[in-house]
Amino acid sequence: MVDEAEAARAKENAVDEERVEHLAVAFVRRYYEAQGFEVKNVSRARGEHGGYDLLAVKGSERITAVVKGCTRPYGIPDPYCTEFDPESRRLIADVLCVVYFPPATEAPRLAIIPRDEIPPEYIIEKRAYRISGRFKKKEIISKFFVDQ
């Protein structure tokens, strides 16, 4: 049986991680807009925008950015496999933007890491699985609820 406190902590952590990611995207968007860029969130787009979260354009300058939010100093949340080229082990986007959210007494900090500054030997392949959305439906999951 799952401890209620443990379940609550897991839910809170998941919400916090999602919230941090949304805050990070908004933070980076504001940064580039302040630099005069027109910024488009393409994180949910498919096709030509695969592998990055934001597209910033100013005149002929075009920057693609993967955005990560982190509460640990100098940490970088694991990127998705779609954010790297598997053969070259290079970031698909032009830059990796990491927004560090320290304790409430300090302001967030933004690190903009150019693709060429991330050596391929520092990229470690990570295998993972996910459960398809075809399974994650009310008619399937409902039969597994345990009434207490």
C-alpha positions in Angstrom: 0.0 0.0 0.0 1.3 3.5 -0.8 1.9 5.7 2.2 -0.3 8.8 1.8 2.5 11.2 2.8 4.8 9.6 0.2 2.1 9.9 -2.5 1.6 13.6 -1.5 5.3 14.2 -1.7 5.6 12.5 -5.1 2.7 14.6 -6.5 4.1 17.8 -5.0 7.5 17.1 -6.6 6.0 16.4 -10.0 4.0 19.7 -9.8 7.1 21.6 -8.7 9.2 20.1 -11.6 6.5 21.1 -14.1 6.2 24.5 -12.6 9.9 25.1 -12.6 10.0 24.1 -16.3 7.2 26.6 -17.2 8.8 29.3 -15.1 12.1 28.7 -16.9 10.6 29.0 -20.4 8.9 32.2 -19.4 12.1 33.6 -17.9 14.2 32.8 -21.1 11.4 34.2 -23.3 11.5 37.5 -21.4 15.3 37.5 -21.6 15.3 37.2 -25.4 12.4 39.7 -25.8 14.4 42.2 -23.8 17.2 41.7 -26.3 14.9 42.7 -29.1 14.0 39.2 -30.3 10.6 38.0 -31.3 10.2 34.7 -29.4 7.9 31.8 -30.3 7.3 28.8 -27.9 7.6 25.7 -30.2 8.0 23.2 -27.4 4.8 21.4 -28.4 5.3 21.9 -32.2 6.3 18.9 -34.3 8.1 18.7 -37.6 10.5 21.5 -38.4 10.8 22.7 -34.7 11.7 19.3 -33.2 14.5 19.3 -30.6 14.1 22.7 -29.0 11.6 24.8 -27.0 12.0 28.4 -28.2 12.7 30.1 -31.5 14.0 33.6 -31.2 14.3 35.8 -34.3 15.7 39.3 -34.7 16.2 40.4 -38.3 18.3 37.8 -39.9 19.5 36.3 -36.6 17.8 33.1 -35.5 18.4 31.3 -32.3 16.9 28.0 -31.3 17.0 27.1 -27.6 16.4 24.1 -25.3 15.2 25.4 -21.9 15.7 23.6 -18.6 14.8 24.8 -15.1 16.7 23.6 -12.1 16.6 24.2 -8.3 20.0 22.6 -7.7 23.0 24.9 -8.2 24.9 23.9 -11.3 22.6 21.0 -12.1 21.1 20.4 -15.5 18.0 18.3 -15.8 18.4 15.4 -18.2 17.5 16.4 -21.8 15.1 14.4 -23.9 16.5 12.1 -26.5 14.9 14.3 -29.2 17.1 17.3 -28.1 20.3 15.6 -29.3 21.5 14.2 -32.5 22.2 10.5 -31.7 25.1 10.1 -34.0 27.1 13.2 -33.3 25.9 13.5 -29.6 25.4 17.2 -30.3 22.6 19.4 -29.1 20.1 20.1 -31.9 19.3 23.6 -30.7 21.8 26.4 -30.9 21.9 26.9 -27.2 21.0 25.2 -23.9 19.4 27.7 -21.5 19.4 26.6 -17.9 17.5 28.8 -15.4 18.6 28.2 -11.8 16.0 28.9 -9.2 17.7 29.3 -5.9 16.1 29.8 -2.5 13.4 32.6 -2.4 15.9 35.1 -1.1 18.0 35.1 -4.3 17.1 36.0 -7.9 17.0 33.3 -10.6 20.1 33.1 -12.8 20.3 32.2 -16.5 23.1 30.2 -18.1 23.2 30.2 -21.9 25.4 27.4 -23.1 26.2 27.3 -26.8 26.0 23.9 -28.6 29.7 23.9 -29.4 30.6 24.3 -25.7 29.1 20.9 -24.7 31.7 18.3 -25.6 30.1 15.1 -27.1 32.0 13.0 -24.6 30.0 14.6 -21.8 26.7 13.4 -23.4 25.7 10.1 -21.9 23.0 8.0 -23.6 20.2 7.1 -21.3 17.7 4.5 -22.2 14.1 5.0 -21.0 10.6 3.8 -21.5 7.3 5.5 -21.4 3.8 4.2 -21.3 1.8 5.1 -24.4 -1.1 7.6 -24.1 -3.2 4.8 -25.7 -2.9 3.0 -22.3 -3.4 6.1 -20.2 -7.1 6.4 -20.5 -10.1 6.3 -18.1 -11.5 3.1 -19.5 -8.2 1.2 -19.0 -6.9 2.7 -15.7 -10.2 2.8 -13.9 -10.3 -0.9 -13.3 -7.0 -0.7 -11.3 -8.1 1.8 -8.7 -8.1 0.5 -5.2 -11.0 1.8 -3.0 -9.9 2.2 0.5 
